Amino acid sequence: MTAELVGRPVRRREDERILRGRTRYLDDIDPPGAAHAAFVRSPFAHARIARITVPDELAGLIGVITASDLDGHARDLPVQGFEDGRVSEEGHPLLARDEVRYAGQPVAAVLAESRAVAEDAAELLEVDYEPLAPVLDARRSEDTLTHWHRVRGDVEGLFGSAAHVVRASHSLPRLAPVPMEARGAIASYDQAGDMLTVWVSAQDSHRQLAGLAAVLGRPEDSIHVIVPDVGGAFGSKGAPAPETMLVAAAAIISGRTVKWTEDREENFVASYQGRGMEADVELALDDDARILAIRARIHADLGGYLMPTTAIPAHTTAMLMCGVYDIPAADVEVVGRRTNKVPTGPYRGAGRPEAAYFLECTVDVAARRLGIDPLELRRRNLIRELPYETALGWTYDSGDYRRCLDLAEELVEPEERSDEERVVGTGFGMYVERAGGLFETAEAELLPGGGLLVRSGSSPHGQGHDTTFAQIAAERLGVALEDVELRFGDSAEVPRGVGTFASRSVAMGGSAVVQAVDALKEKCARVAARLRGTSPDEVDWRSMSLAEVAGAEPGLRASARFESELVFSSGAYGAVVEIERRTGRLRVLRLAAVDDAGTIVNPLLAEGQVIGGTAQGLGQCLVEEAAYDEEGNPTFASFVGYSLLTAAEMPPVITEFVESPSPLNPLGAKGIGEGGAIGTPAAVANAVADALGGVRVDPPFTEEKLWSALREANS
């Protein structure tokens, strides 16, 4: 038997291949004779399309595809809904037909013999637009795309009899996910075999396959999806994209292999964005500062269309509005309205950061109004016994919220001071996040020589699956880590899975690996027992040779489909910030990140996930905003207009894990990939408000905002 591997900080096995340039990303694939696609995109946020004029003959131009050319070949993207709510069935079209609803929307696709010719032709194609007035404020939009409302408990009665009622409004700006590798797709159609093959930079293969089947009206067994190495996604490559579907349709229509890779400007203006929500929150509290009930009205800016998963983040926000607190009654409504901006969708956290921000900032407002320490207010209201069903209907499986908060306070070393040059404040933010759910699959195969091959329905794009899944498999079968090989991303080879998103990989994909390897181990034991003339229960795994088993019965394999209810990670973050009085410049002096993700398979990789998520959460606080001008034009189409934090700007981050194993899977695992992005914004926002003496502003915390807030605080 090999030494225990689960819980060990093993370095990522995939890093050597990545650092040595042995990866194969989408743009590294160059099929011979491929046509190249470029998109003509609307320069207007809202306009009618009067006429499209194709350029005169251009050397290397193959053709132009408009919406009418897709008739009979492709449908609009499907839309995913949620329970007990209303969601418009109108999905995003592959190409605009009569109207454009956001700047950057694809209007036509140009196919050419080279990328350069395709891009030149796209610039020459003339589109006559009739501009219309854009709608840019979700609160003022009259076009509701999604609606959900749930009331549990005697909310009105509890508010009516409450000793204190606290009200606060909060807003989070839109954010661009900005993965290191932008999007892209290649499609090839074999007419003789009626087989469509699509390579796509995506978070998994089977969601892309299902989307292609729905949009193109093809049976799934006539589509082969291959996901090569992927250079990041942060949620933005999960749902099928209109451009991917168009490339596939173009391959069928033209009979040519078609390739499209996105440039950075396209990624900024056309890839769906995250956040973009506002909320009005009310808390009813008794004389002992116990929260009796919550009311919240959430306004979500969904953009011009619904992408397949646009409706999900705002619903998640609504369902998590009780947070880590024992709140008996809740009345929460979320309205998602159309605006003339790029659609929104899941971005790291996908509704969880919004819920934590809206609730935790309101808790701090309540503490200040009641004259009680914010930590004490939290401790009085924490859920103490789990499992626990919230007033909104989700059941938390495990957690130790008090321990997380105590550790965050200890690690961050709270500080408050003020002098003529600067003010310093401390803030905290707690969170609970849904993770896992649905199902995931794996297949384990014994290789000649006794090695192990694991195929997983989960698919990595930076998380380290090749290492963590290998640790799980090697420990279960009792082999060396280097004897385990992982395969991902090819729909023709790996078992059907749901995919990598929502912090579900280890809890779901890892548990499927456990079950597949355990099933294979049972088969190996039966073969070994036959060879040794004993029963399977008497097989000594320390002396048994898997190579001998593989030689006796080649091709041994087993598969598993693991299903589970949602699991719920949690955590507490603390931040100490400093604001310079003269300029309004903000510095985060230190940040404490305490996360409870159940069993941690690899502490080194888990900490990397926390640091990465924290960096994105800090970016949202300090510099990031996908802003639009008064005409609906994006002002951030490059890194000149959209800033990201660098390593030099990161403050010290102290991390700690609390392990409350989930009872819902064999690993006891929950999720760790999004905690940093969830807990950081609320902690920093509360620290800023503390430094400002209770004056609140919403992120990003620019120098101009904070300078004005300091003037307000002083007055």
PyMOL commands that set and color helices and strands:
alter all, ss='L'
color gray80, all
select helices_A, chain A and resi 15-19+26-28+67-70+115-124+155-161+206-216+220-222+242-254+264-270+312-319+352-370+374-381+401-412+465-477+481-483+505-532+536-538+546-552+603-622+647-649+675-691+703-714
alter helices_A, ss='H'
color red, helices_A
select strands_A, chain A and resi 35-41+47-53+61-65+85-87+99-100+106-112+126-131+144-152+164-175+184-190+195-200+223-226+258-261+274-285+291-303+329-338+388-389+395-396+417-418+422-446+452-456+484-487+557-580+586-596+653-657
alter strands_A, ss='S'
color yellow, strands_A
deselect
rebuild
show_as cartoon
